[in-house]
């Protein structure tokens, strides 16, 4: 066998090994993620998510209240200048 033929043969072998490894990894990942999908979310994580949602709502309401306050201050400033 020539060096070129040996090289081609090794490449084909490596490609088939890579394909088999890739298929095996794919199967294992699907099994793993499938098992996780069926698990319940821990209560502690749900509690943390609820606290995060509440904090975000409070921050949003403070932000919108601050914007309203700024707008009314600017409006009051305009009214004073009109006199």
KOLROFI-384227 format. One record per residue (C-alpha): x, y, z; residue in one letter. Coordinates in steps of 0.2 Angstrom, whole numbers, padded with zeros to 4 digits. Layout:
BEGIN
x;y;z;rest
X;Y;Z;A .
...
This chain:
BEGIN
x;y;z;rest
0000;0000;0000;X .
0007;0017;-0004;X .
0008;0031;0009;X .
-0006;0040;0000;X .
-0018;0025;0001;X .
-0013;0022;0020;X .
-0017;0040;0023;X .
-0034;0040;0015;X .
-0038;0024;0024;X .
-0034;0031;0041;X .
-0044;0047;0037;X .
-0059;0036;0033;X .
-0057;0026;0049;X .
-0056;0043;0059;X .
-0071;0049;0050;X .
-0081;0034;0055;X .
-0075;0034;0073;X .
-0079;0053;0074;X .
-0097;0049;0067;X .
-0099;0035;0079;X .
-0093;0045;0094;X .
-0104;0060;0088;X .
-0120;0048;0087;X .
-0116;0041;0104;X .
-0114;0059;0112;X .
-0130;0064;0104;X .
-0140;0049;0111;X .
-0133;0052;0128;X .
-0137;0071;0128;X .
-0155;0067;0123;X .
-0157;0055;0137;X .
-0150;0067;0149;X .
-0160;0082;0144;X .
-0176;0071;0143;X .
-0173;0065;0161;X .
-0171;0084;0166;X .
-0187;0089;0157;X .
-0197;0077;0168;X .
-0190;0083;0184;X .
-0200;0096;0195;X .
-0193;0113;0198;X .
-0187;0114;0217;X .
-0197;0124;0228;X .
-0182;0134;0233;X .
-0179;0139;0215;X .
-0197;0144;0213;X .
-0196;0155;0228;X .
-0181;0164;0222;X .
-0189;0167;0205;X .
-0205;0174;0213;X .
-0194;0186;0223;X .
-0185;0191;0208;X .
-0201;0195;0199;X .
-0207;0205;0214;X .
-0191;0215;0214;X .
-0192;0218;0195;X .
-0210;0224;0197;X .
-0205;0236;0211;X .
-0191;0243;0202;X .
-0202;0246;0186;X .
-0215;0255;0196;X .
-0202;0266;0205;X .
-0195;0270;0188;X .
-0211;0274;0181;X .
-0216;0284;0196;X .
-0199;0294;0195;X .
-0202;0297;0177;X .
-0220;0304;0181;X .
-0212;0315;0195;X .
-0199;0322;0183;X .
-0213;0326;0170;X .
-0223;0335;0183;X .
-0208;0344;0190;X .
-0204;0350;0172;X .
-0222;0355;0169;X .
-0223;0365;0186;X .
-0207;0373;0180;X .
-0215;0378;0164;X .
-0230;0385;0173;X .
-0219;0396;0184;X .
-0211;0403;0169;X .
-0227;0408;0161;X .
-0231;0420;0175;X .
